[in-house]
Amino acid sequence: MRGDLVLRVIAKLLIPFILVFGLYVQFHGDYGPGGGFQAGVIVAAAIIFHALIYGLPLTRRAVPEWVVELMVAAGILLYAGVGVATMLLGGNFLDYSVLAHEPVHGQHLGILLVELGVGITVTGVMLIIFYMFAGRSRSPHSES
């Protein structure tokens, strides 16, 4: 597919909109349907779409594996860090109400940070799985 000009142009137009939609789902998740998991899958789908159109080597240069692994770790640390912060501030694990001067603001901030951690982790995990499957070589016996 790397030689098809129409697909390359359409992908170049669509990928930014897919990424913006992923951000919308991420930050709209505490007000309506959506959130970290859905946004993470959408963002990963945009990057996987890039790999399918432009090739895996170019995508791995744009989003290297070390960045993907760092995303997984950072997302988990953000999620757990919010929980530890709430305990250090005198609440229970993930008791968001202690994160701000007013409990409602604390709830909003806590949900936002936890969902962001989930989104980052899901994006990273989906990309790791894709890189592992797309990067494996085919043996001559598997072709039919």
ChimeraX attribute file (.defattr): number of C-alpha atoms within 10 A of each C-alpha:
attribute: neighborCount
match mode: 1-to-1
recipient: residues
	/A:1	11
	/A:2	11
	/A:3	9
	/A:4	10
	/A:5	11
	/A:6	10
	/A:7	14
	/A:8	16
	/A:9	11
	/A:10	11
	/A:11	18
	/A:12	14
	/A:13	11
	/A:14	14
	/A:15	17
	/A:16	13
	/A:17	13
	/A:18	18
	/A:19	19
	/A:20	14
	/A:21	15
	/A:22	25
	/A:23	20
	/A:24	14
	/A:25	23
	/A:26	26
	/A:27	19
	/A:28	16
	/A:29	20
	/A:30	17
	/A:31	10
	/A:32	9
	/A:33	10
	/A:34	17
	/A:35	25
	/A:36	29
	/A:37	20
	/A:38	20
	/A:39	29
	/A:40	28
	/A:41	21
	/A:42	23
	/A:43	27
	/A:44	25
	/A:45	20
	/A:46	19
	/A:47	22
	/A:48	20
	/A:49	17
	/A:50	20
	/A:51	20
	/A:52	15
	/A:53	21
	/A:54	19
	/A:55	14
	/A:56	17
	/A:57	12
	/A:58	13
	/A:59	19
	/A:60	16
	/A:61	9
	/A:62	13
	/A:63	13
	/A:64	13
	/A:65	16
	/A:66	10
	/A:67	13
	/A:68	21
	/A:69	15
	/A:70	14
	/A:71	20
	/A:72	22
	/A:73	16
	/A:74	18
	/A:75	23
	/A:76	19
	/A:77	16
	/A:78	19
	/A:79	21
	/A:80	16
	/A:81	18
	/A:82	22
	/A:83	19
	/A:84	17
	/A:85	19
	/A:86	21
	/A:87	17
	/A:88	12
	/A:89	14
	/A:90	11
	/A:91	16
	/A:92	15
	/A:93	15
	/A:94	21
	/A:95	20
	/A:96	25
	/A:97	20
	/A:98	22
	/A:99	23
	/A:100	15
	/A:101	9
	/A:102	10
	/A:103	14
	/A:104	14
	/A:105	14
	/A:106	18
	/A:107	18
	/A:108	16
	/A:109	18
	/A:110	24
	/A:111	19
	/A:112	19
	/A:113	18
	/A:114	24
	/A:115	26
	/A:116	25
	/A:117	26
	/A:118	25
	/A:119	30
	/A:120	29
	/A:121	28
	/A:122	25
	/A:123	25
	/A:124	26
	/A:125	20
	/A:126	20
	/A:127	24
	/A:128	18
	/A:129	11
	/A:130	17
	/A:131	19
	/A:132	10
	/A:133	10
	/A:134	13
	/A:135	11
	/A:136	8
	/A:137	7
	/A:138	8
	/A:139	7
	/A:140	7
	/A:141	6
	/A:142	6
	/A:143	6
	/A:144	4
